[in-house]
Amino acid sequence: MFVDGVLPNARAIGELALVKYEQAKFEDVAYYEPFYLKDVYITSASKSAK
């Protein structure tokens, strides 16, 4: 979806980060797990293909 007049840039992320910093809300990066929009399914290669 595209929204007219809205352009993504790093400044928006910086502003969000500043709010979290001022609230002293930090992530422990040693135990941080990213949130993906869909589950990741990893399958192994089929041995029947020769």
mmCIF entry with sequence, helices, sheets and N, C-alpha, C, O atoms, coordinates in Angstrom:
data_MODEL
# 
_entry.id   MODEL 
# 
_entity.id                         1 
_entity.type                       polymer 
_entity.pdbx_number_of_molecules   1 
# 
_entity_poly.entity_id                      1 
_entity_poly.type                           'polypeptide(L)' 
_entity_poly.nstd_linkage                   no 
_entity_poly.nstd_monomer                   no 
_entity_poly.pdbx_seq_one_letter_code       MFVDGVLPNARAIGELALVKYEQAKFEDVAYYEPFYLKDVYITSASKSAK 
_entity_poly.pdbx_seq_one_letter_code_can   MFVDGVLPNARAIGELALVKYEQAKFEDVAYYEPFYLKDVYITSASKSAK 
_entity_poly.pdbx_strand_id                 A 
# 
loop_
_entity_poly_seq.entity_id 
_entity_poly_seq.num 
_entity_poly_seq.mon_id 
_entity_poly_seq.hetero 
1 1  MET n 
1 2  PHE n 
1 3  VAL n 
1 4  ASP n 
1 5  GLY n 
1 6  VAL n 
1 7  LEU n 
1 8  PRO n 
1 9  ASN n 
1 10 ALA n 
1 11 ARG n 
1 12 ALA n 
1 13 ILE n 
1 14 GLY n 
1 15 GLU n 
1 16 LEU n 
1 17 ALA n 
1 18 LEU n 
1 19 VAL n 
1 20 LYS n 
1 21 TYR n 
1 22 GLU n 
1 23 GLN n 
1 24 ALA n 
1 25 LYS n 
1 26 PHE n 
1 27 GLU n 
1 28 ASP n 
1 29 VAL n 
1 30 ALA n 
1 31 TYR n 
1 32 TYR n 
1 33 GLU n 
1 34 PRO n 
1 35 PHE n 
1 36 TYR n 
1 37 LEU n 
1 38 LYS n 
1 39 ASP n 
1 40 VAL n 
1 41 TYR n 
1 42 ILE n 
1 43 THR n 
1 44 SER n 
1 45 ALA n 
1 46 SER n 
1 47 LYS n 
1 48 SER n 
1 49 ALA n 
1 50 LYS n 
# 
_struct_asym.id          A 
_struct_asym.entity_id   1 
# 
_struct_conf.conf_type_id            HELX_P 
_struct_conf.id                      HELX_P1 
_struct_conf.pdbx_PDB_helix_id       AA1 
_struct_conf.beg_label_comp_id       ALA 
_struct_conf.beg_label_asym_id       A 
_struct_conf.beg_label_seq_id        10 
_struct_conf.pdbx_beg_PDB_ins_code   ? 
_struct_conf.end_label_comp_id       GLU 
_struct_conf.end_label_asym_id       A 
_struct_conf.end_label_seq_id        22 
_struct_conf.pdbx_end_PDB_ins_code   ? 
_struct_conf.beg_auth_comp_id        ALA 
_struct_conf.beg_auth_asym_id        A 
_struct_conf.beg_auth_seq_id         10 
_struct_conf.end_auth_comp_id        GLU 
_struct_conf.end_auth_asym_id        A 
_struct_conf.end_auth_seq_id         22 
_struct_conf.pdbx_PDB_helix_class    1 
_struct_conf.details                 ? 
_struct_conf.pdbx_PDB_helix_length   13 
# 
_struct_conf_type.id          HELX_P 
_struct_conf_type.criteria    ? 
_struct_conf_type.reference   ? 
# 
loop_
_atom_site.group_PDB 
_atom_site.id 
_atom_site.type_symbol 
_atom_site.label_atom_id 
_atom_site.label_alt_id 
_atom_site.label_comp_id 
_atom_site.label_asym_id 
_atom_site.label_entity_id 
_atom_site.label_seq_id 
_atom_site.pdbx_PDB_ins_code 
_atom_site.Cartn_x 
_atom_site.Cartn_y 
_atom_site.Cartn_z 
_atom_site.occupancy 
_atom_site.B_iso_or_equiv 
_atom_site.pdbx_formal_charge 
_atom_site.auth_seq_id 
_atom_site.auth_comp_id 
_atom_site.auth_asym_id 
_atom_site.auth_atom_id 
_atom_site.pdbx_PDB_model_num 
ATOM 1   N N  . MET A 1 1  ? 0.852  -1.160  0.000  1.00 0.00 ? 1  MET A N  1 
ATOM 2   C CA . MET A 1 1  ? 0.000  0.000   0.000  1.00 0.00 ? 1  MET A CA 1 
ATOM 3   C C  . MET A 1 1  ? 0.903  1.229   0.000  1.00 0.00 ? 1  MET A C  1 
ATOM 4   O O  . MET A 1 1  ? 1.862  1.299   0.769  1.00 0.00 ? 1  MET A O  1 
ATOM 5   N N  . PHE A 1 2  ? 0.607  2.166   -0.833 1.00 0.00 ? 2  PHE A N  1 
ATOM 6   C CA . PHE A 1 2  ? 1.347  3.410   -0.898 1.00 0.00 ? 2  PHE A CA 1 
ATOM 7   C C  . PHE A 1 2  ? 0.450  4.539   -0.397 1.00 0.00 ? 2  PHE A C  1 
ATOM 8   O O  . PHE A 1 2  ? -0.727 4.609   -0.751 1.00 0.00 ? 2  PHE A O  1 
ATOM 9   N N  . VAL A 1 3  ? 1.005  5.405   0.413  1.00 0.00 ? 3  VAL A N  1 
ATOM 10  C CA . VAL A 1 3  ? 0.261  6.546   0.940  1.00 0.00 ? 3  VAL A CA 1 
ATOM 11  C C  . VAL A 1 3  ? 0.893  7.805   0.362  1.00 0.00 ? 3  VAL A C  1 
ATOM 12  O O  . VAL A 1 3  ? 2.082  8.055   0.559  1.00 0.00 ? 3  VAL A O  1 
ATOM 13  N N  . ASP A 1 4  ? 0.107  8.591   -0.346 1.00 0.00 ? 4  ASP A N  1 
ATOM 14  C CA . ASP A 1 4  ? 0.627  9.818   -0.942 1.00 0.00 ? 4  ASP A CA 1 
ATOM 15  C C  . ASP A 1 4  ? 1.147  10.766  0.128  1.00 0.00 ? 4  ASP A C  1 
ATOM 16  O O  . ASP A 1 4  ? 0.506  10.975  1.157  1.00 0.00 ? 4  ASP A O  1 
ATOM 17  N N  . GLY A 1 5  ? 2.319  11.337  -0.131 1.00 0.00 ? 5  GLY A N  1 
ATOM 18  C CA . GLY A 1 5  ? 2.883  12.323  0.778  1.00 0.00 ? 5  GLY A CA 1 
ATOM 19  C C  . GLY A 1 5  ? 3.665  11.731  1.948  1.00 0.00 ? 5  GLY A C  1 
ATOM 20  O O  . GLY A 1 5  ? 4.194  12.477  2.772  1.00 0.00 ? 5  GLY A O  1 
ATOM 21  N N  . VAL A 1 6  ? 3.747  10.402  2.032  1.00 0.00 ? 6  VAL A N  1 
ATOM 22  C CA . VAL A 1 6  ? 4.491  9.763   3.114  1.00 0.00 ? 6  VAL A CA 1 
ATOM 23  C C  . VAL A 1 6  ? 5.682  9.033   2.510  1.00 0.00 ? 6  VAL A C  1 
ATOM 24  O O  . VAL A 1 6  ? 5.516  8.132   1.687  1.00 0.00 ? 6  VAL A O  1 
ATOM 25  N N  . LEU A 1 7  ? 6.881  9.425   2.922  1.00 0.00 ? 7  LEU A N  1 
ATOM 26  C CA . LEU A 1 7  ? 8.095  8.799   2.428  1.00 0.00 ? 7  LEU A CA 1 
ATOM 27  C C  . LEU A 1 7  ? 8.859  8.203   3.612  1.00 0.00 ? 7  LEU A C  1 
ATOM 28  O O  . LEU A 1 7  ? 9.087  8.896   4.603  1.00 0.00 ? 7  LEU A O  1 
ATOM 29  N N  . PRO A 1 8  ? 9.253  6.942   3.526  1.00 0.00 ? 8  PRO A N  1 
ATOM 30  C CA . PRO A 1 8  ? 10.011 6.339   4.622  1.00 0.00 ? 8  PRO A CA 1 
ATOM 31  C C  . PRO A 1 8  ? 11.411 6.940   4.700  1.00 0.00 ? 8  PRO A C  1 
ATOM 32  O O  . PRO A 1 8  ? 12.056 7.169   3.677  1.00 0.00 ? 8  PRO A O  1 
ATOM 33  N N  . ASN A 1 9  ? 11.868 7.190   5.908  1.00 0.00 ? 9  ASN A N  1 
ATOM 34  C CA . ASN A 1 9  ? 13.229 7.679   6.088  1.00 0.00 ? 9  ASN A CA 1 
ATOM 35  C C  . ASN A 1 9  ? 13.726 7.320   7.481  1.00 0.00 ? 9  ASN A C  1 
ATOM 36  O O  . ASN A 1 9  ? 12.944 6.937   8.351  1.00 0.00 ? 9  ASN A O  1 
ATOM 37  N N  . ALA A 1 10 ? 15.018 7.446   7.681  1.00 0.00 ? 10 ALA A N  1 
ATOM 38  C CA . ALA A 1 10 ? 15.633 7.067   8.953  1.00 0.00 ? 10 ALA A CA 1 
ATOM 39  C C  . ALA A 1 10 ? 15.241 8.011   10.079 1.00 0.00 ? 10 ALA A C  1 
ATOM 40  O O  . ALA A 1 10 ? 15.298 7.628   11.247 1.00 0.00 ? 10 ALA A O  1 
ATOM 41  N N  . ARG A 1 11 ? 14.848 9.220   9.755  1.00 0.00 ? 11 ARG A N  1 
ATOM 42  C CA . ARG A 1 11 ? 14.478 10.180  10.802 1.00 0.00 ? 11 ARG A CA 1 
ATOM 43  C C  . ARG A 1 11 ? 13.302 9.663   11.630 1.00 0.00 ? 11 ARG A C  1 
ATOM 44  O O  . ARG A 1 11 ? 13.282 9.838   12.849 1.00 0.00 ? 11 ARG A O  1 
ATOM 45  N N  . ALA A 1 12 ? 12.330 9.032   10.987 1.00 0.00 ? 12 ALA A N  1 
ATOM 46  C CA . ALA A 1 12 ? 11.166 8.509   11.705 1.00 0.00 ? 12 ALA A CA 1 
ATOM 47  C C  . ALA A 1 12 ? 11.590 7.448   12.717 1.00 0.00 ? 12 ALA A C  1 
ATOM 48  O O  . ALA A 1 12 ? 11.060 7.406   13.827 1.00 0.00 ? 12 ALA A O  1 
ATOM 49  N N  . ILE A 1 13 ? 12.533 6.597   12.348 1.00 0.00 ? 13 ILE A N  1 
ATOM 50  C CA . ILE A 1 13 ? 13.020 5.568   13.264 1.00 0.00 ? 13 ILE A CA 1 
ATOM 51  C C  . ILE A 1 13 ? 13.763 6.216   14.424 1.00 0.00 ? 13 ILE A C  1 
ATOM 52  O O  . ILE A 1 13 ? 13.632 5.781   15.568 1.00 0.00 ? 13 ILE A O  1 
ATOM 53  N N  . GLY A 1 14 ? 14.536 7.246   14.138 1.00 0.00 ? 14 GLY A N  1 
ATOM 54  C CA . GLY A 1 14 ? 15.259 7.953   15.185 1.00 0.00 ? 14 GLY A CA 1 
ATOM 55  C C  . GLY A 1 14 ? 14.317 8.581   16.199 1.00 0.00 ? 14 GLY A C  1 
ATOM 56  O O  . GLY A 1 14 ? 14.591 8.567   17.399 1.00 0.00 ? 14 GLY A O  1 
ATOM 57  N N  . GLU A 1 15 ? 13.224 9.124   15.725 1.00 0.00 ? 15 GLU A N  1 
ATOM 58  C CA . GLU A 1 15 ? 12.243 9.726   16.633 1.00 0.00 ? 15 GLU A CA 1 
ATOM 59  C C  . GLU A 1 15 ? 11.590 8.668   17.515 1.00 0.00 ? 15 GLU A C  1 
ATOM 60  O O  . GLU A 1 15 ? 11.374 8.899   18.705 1.00 0.00 ? 15 GLU A O  1 
ATOM 61  N N  . LEU A 1 16 ? 11.276 7.508   16.940 1.00 0.00 ? 16 LEU A N  1 
ATOM 62  C CA . LEU A 1 16 ? 10.709 6.413   17.729 1.00 0.00 ? 16 LEU A CA 1 
ATOM 63  C C  . LEU A 1 16 ? 11.724 5.913   18.762 1.00 0.00 ? 16 LEU A C  1 
ATOM 64  O O  . LEU A 1 16 ? 11.365 5.627   19.904 1.00 0.00 ? 16 LEU A O  1 
ATOM 65  N N  . ALA A 1 17 ? 12.986 5.811   18.356 1.00 0.00 ? 17 ALA A N  1 
ATOM 66  C CA . ALA A 1 17 ? 14.034 5.357   19.274 1.00 0.00 ? 17 ALA A CA 1 
ATOM 67  C C  . ALA A 1 17 ? 14.223 6.345   20.420 1.00 0.00 ? 17 ALA A C  1 
ATOM 68  O O  . ALA A 1 17 ? 14.447 5.937   21.559 1.00 0.00 ? 17 ALA A O  1 
ATOM 69  N N  . LEU A 1 18 ? 14.134 7.630   20.130 1.00 0.00 ? 18 LEU A N  1 
ATOM 70  C CA . LEU A 1 18 ? 14.286 8.648   21.173 1.00 0.00 ? 18 LEU A CA 1 
ATOM 71  C C  . LEU A 1 18 ? 13.182 8.525   22.217 1.00 0.00 ? 18 LEU A C  1 
ATOM 72  O O  . LEU A 1 18 ? 13.445 8.665   23.412 1.00 0.00 ? 18 LEU A O  1 
ATOM 73  N N  . VAL A 1 19 ? 11.967 8.270   21.788 1.00 0.00 ? 19 VAL A N  1 
ATOM 74  C CA . VAL A 1 19 ? 10.854 8.092   22.723 1.00 0.00 ? 19 VAL A CA 1 
ATOM 75  C C  . VAL A 1 19 ? 11.129 6.907   23.650 1.00 0.00 ? 19 VAL A C  1 
ATOM 76  O O  . VAL A 1 19 ? 10.946 7.016   24.863 1.00 0.00 ? 19 VAL A O  1 
ATOM 77  N N  . LYS A 1 20 ? 11.563 5.784   23.092 1.00 0.00 ? 20 LYS A N  1 
ATOM 78  C CA . LYS A 1 20 ? 11.870 4.607   23.912 1.00 0.00 ? 20 LYS A CA 1 
ATOM 79  C C  . LYS A 1 20 ? 13.038 4.891   24.854 1.00 0.00 ? 20 LYS A C  1 
ATOM 80  O O  . LYS A 1 20 ? 13.029 4.444   26.001 1.00 0.00 ? 20 LYS A O  1 
ATOM 81  N N  . TYR A 1 21 ? 14.036 5.625   24.384 1.00 0.00 ? 21 TYR A N  1 
ATOM 82  C CA . TYR A 1 21 ? 15.193 5.974   25.212 1.00 0.00 ? 21 TYR A CA 1 
ATOM 83  C C  . TYR A 1 21 ? 14.771 6.840   26.391 1.00 0.00 ? 21 TYR A C  1 
ATOM 84  O O  . TYR A 1 21 ? 15.199 6.612   27.523 1.00 0.00 ? 21 TYR A O  1 
ATOM 85  N N  . GLU A 1 22 ? 13.945 7.818   26.126 1.00 0.00 ? 22 GLU A N  1 
ATOM 86  C CA . GLU A 1 22 ? 13.483 8.705   27.196 1.00 0.00 ? 22 GLU A CA 1 
ATOM 87  C C  . GLU A 1 22 ? 12.620 7.961   28.215 1.00 0.00 ? 22 GLU A C  1 
ATOM 88  O O  . GLU A 1 22 ? 12.567 8.344   29.383 1.00 0.00 ? 22 GLU A O  1 
ATOM 89  N N  . GLN A 1 23 ? 11.945 6.899   27.772 1.00 0.00 ? 23 GLN A N  1 
ATOM 90  C CA . GLN A 1 23 ? 11.136 6.078   28.674 1.00 0.00 ? 23 GLN A CA 1 
ATOM 91  C C  . GLN A 1 23 ? 11.972 4.985   29.340 1.00 0.00 ? 23 GLN A C  1 
ATOM 92  O O  . GLN A 1 23 ? 11.447 4.199   30.129 1.00 0.00 ? 23 GLN A O  1 
ATOM 93  N N  . ALA A 1 24 ? 13.264 4.932   29.029 1.00 0.00 ? 24 ALA A N  1 
ATOM 94  C CA . ALA A 1 24 ? 14.205 3.922   29.535 1.00 0.00 ? 24 ALA A CA 1 
ATOM 95  C C  . ALA A 1 24 ? 13.722 2.503   29.229 1.00 0.00 ? 24 ALA A C  1 
ATOM 96  O O  . ALA A 1 24 ? 13.867 1.598   30.050 1.00 0.00 ? 24 ALA A O  1 
ATOM 97  N N  . LYS A 1 25 ? 13.146 2.320   28.036 1.00 0.00 ? 25 LYS A N  1 
ATOM 98  C CA . LYS A 1 25 ? 12.703 0.996   27.590 1.00 0.00 ? 25 LYS A CA 1 
ATOM 99  C C  . LYS A 1 25 ? 13.758 0.446   26.630 1.00 0.00 ? 25 LYS A C  1 
ATOM 100 O O  . LYS A 1 25 ? 13.836 0.849   25.469 1.00 0.00 ? 25 LYS A O  1 
ATOM 101 N N  . PHE A 1 26 ? 14.566 -0.485  27.144 1.00 0.00 ? 26 PHE A N  1 
ATOM 102 C CA . PHE A 1 26 ? 15.663 -1.042  26.377 1.00 0.00 ? 26 PHE A CA 1 
ATOM 103 C C  . PHE A 1 26 ? 15.443 -2.532  26.159 1.00 0.00 ? 26 PHE A C  1 
ATOM 104 O O  . PHE A 1 26 ? 14.774 -3.192  26.955 1.00 0.00 ? 26 PHE A O  1 
ATOM 105 N N  . GLU A 1 27 ? 16.005 -3.056  25.082 1.00 0.00 ? 27 GLU A N  1 
ATOM 106 C CA . GLU A 1 27 ? 15.961 -4.484  24.787 1.00 0.00 ? 27 GLU A CA 1 
ATOM 107 C C  . GLU A 1 27 ? 17.277 -5.113  25.209 1.00 0.00 ? 27 GLU A C  1 
ATOM 108 O O  . GLU A 1 27 ? 18.345 -4.541  24.989 1.00 0.00 ? 27 GLU A O  1 
ATOM 109 N N  . ASP A 1 28 ? 17.202 -6.283  25.810 1.00 0.00 ? 28 ASP A N  1 
ATOM 110 C CA . ASP A 1 28 ? 18.403 -7.047  26.123 1.00 0.00 ? 28 ASP A CA 1 
ATOM 111 C C  . ASP A 1 28 ? 18.768 -7.811  24.854 1.00 0.00 ? 28 ASP A C  1 
ATOM 112 O O  . ASP A 1 28 ? 18.178 -8.851  24.561 1.00 0.00 ? 28 ASP A O  1 
ATOM 113 N N  . VAL A 1 29 ? 19.733 -7.300  24.107 1.00 0.00 ? 29 VAL A N  1 
ATOM 114 C CA . VAL A 1 29 ? 20.032 -7.860  22.792 1.00 0.00 ? 29 VAL A CA 1 
ATOM 115 C C  . VAL A 1 29 ? 20.602 -9.275  22.870 1.00 0.00 ? 29 VAL A C  1 
ATOM 116 O O  . VAL A 1 29 ? 20.615 -9.983  21.863 1.00 0.00 ? 29 VAL A O  1 
ATOM 117 N N  . ALA A 1 30 ? 21.068 -9.699  24.030 1.00 0.00 ? 30 ALA A N  1 
ATOM 118 C CA . ALA A 1 30 ? 21.559 -11.068 24.167 1.00 0.00 ? 30 ALA A CA 1 
ATOM 119 C C  . ALA A 1 30 ? 20.415 -12.072 24.046 1.00 0.00 ? 30 ALA A C  1 
ATOM 120 O O  . ALA A 1 30 ? 20.636 -13.211 23.636 1.00 0.00 ? 30 ALA A O  1 
ATOM 121 N N  . TYR A 1 31 ? 19.200 -11.663 24.398 1.00 0.00 ? 31 TYR A N  1 
ATOM 122 C CA . TYR A 1 31 ? 18.055 -12.573 24.384 1.00 0.00 ? 31 TYR A CA 1 
ATOM 123 C C  . TYR A 1 31 ? 16.942 -12.107 23.448 1.00 0.00 ? 31 TYR A C  1 
ATOM 124 O O  . TYR A 1 31 ? 15.841 -12.656 23.479 1.00 0.00 ? 31 TYR A O  1 
ATOM 125 N N  . TYR A 1 32 ? 17.210 -11.120 22.633 1.00 0.00 ? 32 TYR A N  1 
ATOM 126 C CA . TYR A 1 32 ? 16.195 -10.561 21.735 1.00 0.00 ? 32 TYR A CA 1 
ATOM 127 C C  . TYR A 1 32 ? 15.911 -11.528 20.591 1.00 0.00 ? 32 TYR A C  1 
ATOM 128 O O  . TYR A 1 32 ? 16.840 -12.067 19.990 1.00 0.00 ? 32 TYR A O  1 
ATOM 129 N N  . GLU A 1 33 ? 14.635 -11.750 20.289 1.00 0.00 ? 33 GLU A N  1 
ATOM 130 C CA . GLU A 1 33 ? 14.225 -12.541 19.140 1.00 0.00 ? 33 GLU A CA 1 
ATOM 131 C C  . GLU A 1 33 ? 13.368 -11.668 18.238 1.00 0.00 ? 33 GLU A C  1 
ATOM 132 O O  . GLU A 1 33 ? 12.377 -11.095 18.690 1.00 0.00 ? 33 GLU A O  1 
ATOM 133 N N  . PRO A 1 34 ? 13.738 -11.559 16.968 1.00 0.00 ? 34 PRO A N  1 
ATOM 134 C CA . PRO A 1 34 ? 12.963 -10.707 16.068 1.00 0.00 ? 34 PRO A CA 1 
ATOM 135 C C  . PRO A 1 34 ? 11.560 -11.263 15.832 1.00 0.00 ? 34 PRO A C  1 
ATOM 136 O O  . PRO A 1 34 ? 11.345 -12.473 15.897 1.00 0.00 ? 34 PRO A O  1 
ATOM 137 N N  . PHE A 1 35 ? 10.628 -10.388 15.563 1.00 0.00 ? 35 PHE A N  1 
ATOM 138 C CA . PHE A 1 35 ? 9.262  -10.776 15.244 1.00 0.00 ? 35 PHE A CA 1 
ATOM 139 C C  . PHE A 1 35 ? 9.094  -10.738 13.733 1.00 0.00 ? 35 PHE A C  1 
ATOM 140 O O  . PHE A 1 35 ? 9.253  -9.687  13.112 1.00 0.00 ? 35 PHE A O  1 
ATOM 141 N N  . TYR A 1 36 ? 8.773  -11.884 13.143 1.00 0.00 ? 36 TYR A N  1 
ATOM 142 C CA . TYR A 1 36 ? 8.524  -11.951 11.714 1.00 0.00 ? 36 TYR A CA 1 
ATOM 143 C C  . TYR A 1 36 ? 7.018  -12.034 11.495 1.00 0.00 ? 36 TYR A C  1 
ATOM 144 O O  . TYR A 1 36 ? 6.299  -12.606 12.314 1.00 0.00 ? 36 TYR A O  1 
ATOM 145 N N  . LEU A 1 37 ? 6.552  -11.473 10.412 1.00 0.00 ? 37 LEU A N  1 
ATOM 146 C CA . LEU A 1 37 ? 5.119  -11.439 10.153 1.00 0.00 ? 37 LEU A CA 1 
ATOM 147 C C  . LEU A 1 37 ? 4.546  -12.821 9.889  1.00 0.00 ? 37 LEU A C  1 
ATOM 148 O O  . LEU A 1 37 ? 3.365  -13.055 10.146 1.00 0.00 ? 37 LEU A O  1 
ATOM 149 N N  . LYS A 1 38 ? 5.351  -13.732 9.385  1.00 0.00 ? 38 LYS A N  1 
ATOM 150 C CA . LYS A 1 38 ? 4.853  -15.087 9.149  1.00 0.00 ? 38 LYS A CA 1 
ATOM 151 C C  . LYS A 1 38 ? 5.861  -16.081 9.704  1.00 0.00 ? 38 LYS A C  1 
ATOM 152 O O  . LYS A 1 38 ? 7.034  -15.751 9.878  1.00 0.00 ? 38 LYS A O  1 
ATOM 153 N N  . ASP A 1 39 ? 5.409  -17.288 9.979  1.00 0.00 ? 39 ASP A N  1 
ATOM 154 C CA . ASP A 1 39 ? 6.278  -18.317 10.504 1.00 0.00 ? 39 ASP A CA 1 
ATOM 155 C C  . ASP A 1 39 ? 7.285  -18.742 9.452  1.00 0.00 ? 39 ASP A C  1 
ATOM 156 O O  . ASP A 1 39 ? 6.997  -18.733 8.256  1.00 0.00 ? 39 ASP A O  1 
ATOM 157 N N  . VAL A 1 40 ? 8.471  -19.116 9.914  1.00 0.00 ? 40 VAL A N  1 
ATOM 158 C CA . VAL A 1 40 ? 9.512  -19.596 9.024  1.00 0.00 ? 40 VAL A CA 1 
ATOM 159 C C  . VAL A 1 40 ? 9.471  -21.110 9.015  1.00 0.00 ? 40 VAL A C  1 
ATOM 160 O O  . VAL A 1 40 ? 9.570  -21.746 10.064 1.00 0.00 ? 40 VAL A O  1 
ATOM 161 N N  . TYR A 1 41 ? 9.325  -21.688 7.836  1.00 0.00 ? 41 TYR A N  1 
ATOM 162 C CA . TYR A 1 41 ? 9.301  -23.134 7.687  1.00 0.00 ? 41 TYR A CA 1 
ATOM 163 C C  . TYR A 1 41 ? 10.542 -23.559 6.909  1.00 0.00 ? 41 TYR A C  1 
ATOM 164 O O  . TYR A 1 41 ? 10.728 -23.174 5.755  1.00 0.00 ? 41 TYR A O  1 
ATOM 165 N N  . ILE A 1 42 ? 11.377 -24.346 7.549  1.00 0.00 ? 42 ILE A N  1 
ATOM 166 C CA . ILE A 1 42 ? 12.598 -24.823 6.915  1.00 0.00 ? 42 ILE A CA 1 
ATOM 167 C C  . ILE A 1 42 ? 12.432 -26.316 6.643  1.00 0.00 ? 42 ILE A C  1 
ATOM 168 O O  . ILE A 1 42 ? 12.147 -27.093 7.555  1.00 0.00 ? 42 ILE A O  1 
ATOM 169 N N  . THR A 1 43 ? 12.611 -26.706 5.398  1.00 0.00 ? 43 THR A N  1 
ATOM 170 C CA . THR A 1 43 ? 12.502 -28.116 5.034  1.00 0.00 ? 43 THR A CA 1 
ATOM 171 C C  . THR A 1 43 ? 13.829 -28.589 4.465  1.00 0.00 ? 43 THR A C  1 
ATOM 172 O O  . THR A 1 43 ? 14.588 -27.797 3.906  1.00 0.00 ? 43 THR A O  1 
ATOM 173 N N  . SER A 1 44 ? 14.105 -29.858 4.605  1.00 0.00 ? 44 SER A N  1 
ATOM 174 C CA . SER A 1 44 ? 15.324 -30.415 4.048  1.00 0.00 ? 44 SER A CA 1 
ATOM 175 C C  . SER A 1 44 ? 15.060 -30.871 2.602  1.00 0.00 ? 44 SER A C  1 
ATOM 176 O O  . SER A 1 44 ? 13.918 -31.096 2.202  1.00 0.00 ? 44 SER A O  1 
ATOM 177 N N  . ALA A 1 45 ? 16.131 -30.998 1.852  1.00 0.00 ? 45 ALA A N  1 
ATOM 178 C CA . ALA A 1 45 ? 16.004 -31.434 0.465  1.00 0.00 ? 45 ALA A CA 1 
ATOM 179 C C  . ALA A 1 45 ? 15.509 -32.870 0.402  1.00 0.00 ? 45 ALA A C  1 
ATOM 180 O O  . ALA A 1 45 ? 15.854 -33.689 1.254  1.00 0.00 ? 45 ALA A O  1 
ATOM 181 N N  . SER A 1 46 ? 14.718 -33.168 -0.586 1.00 0.00 ? 46 SER A N  1 
ATOM 182 C CA . SER A 1 46 ? 14.175 -34.516 -0.759 1.00 0.00 ? 46 SER A CA 1 
ATOM 183 C C  . SER A 1 46 ? 15.265 -35.447 -1.279 1.00 0.00 ? 46 SER A C  1 
ATOM 184 O O  . SER A 1 46 ? 15.992 -35.089 -2.206 1.00 0.00 ? 46 SER A O  1 
ATOM 185 N N  . LYS A 1 47 ? 15.387 -36.642 -0.690 1.00 0.00 ? 47 LYS A N  1 
ATOM 186 C CA . LYS A 1 47 ? 16.378 -37.615 -1.132 1.00 0.00 ? 47 LYS A CA 1 
ATOM 187 C C  . LYS A 1 47 ? 15.900 -38.410 -2.343 1.00 0.00 ? 47 LYS A C  1 
ATOM 188 O O  . LYS A 1 47 ? 16.690 -39.123 -2.962 1.00 0.00 ? 47 LYS A O  1 
ATOM 189 N N  . SER A 1 48 ? 14.601 -38.296 -2.693 1.00 0.00 ? 48 SER A N  1 
ATOM 190 C CA . SER A 1 48 ? 14.068 -39.062 -3.826 1.00 0.00 ? 48 SER A CA 1 
ATOM 191 C C  . SER A 1 48 ? 14.510 -38.494 -5.178 1.00 0.00 ? 48 SER A C  1 
ATOM 192 O O  . SER A 1 48 ? 14.442 -39.192 -6.189 1.00 0.00 ? 48 SER A O  1 
ATOM 193 N N  . ALA A 1 49 ? 14.956 -37.250 -5.207 1.00 0.00 ? 49 ALA A N  1 
ATOM 194 C CA . ALA A 1 49 ? 15.394 -36.648 -6.477 1.00 0.00 ? 49 ALA A CA 1 
ATOM 195 C C  . ALA A 1 49 ? 16.849 -37.056 -6.733 1.00 0.00 ? 49 ALA A C  1 
ATOM 196 O O  . ALA A 1 49 ? 17.756 -36.611 -6.030 1.00 0.00 ? 49 ALA A O  1 
ATOM 197 N N  . LYS A 1 50 ? 17.063 -37.907 -7.745 1.00 0.00 ? 50 LYS A N  1 
ATOM 198 C CA . LYS A 1 50 ? 18.419 -38.379 -8.049 1.00 0.00 ? 50 LYS A CA 1 
ATOM 199 C C  . LYS A 1 50 ? 18.847 -37.910 -9.406 1.00 0.00 ? 50 LYS A C  1 
ATOM 200 O O  . LYS A 1 50 ? 19.960 -38.207 -9.840 1.00 0.00 ? 50 LYS A O  1 
# 
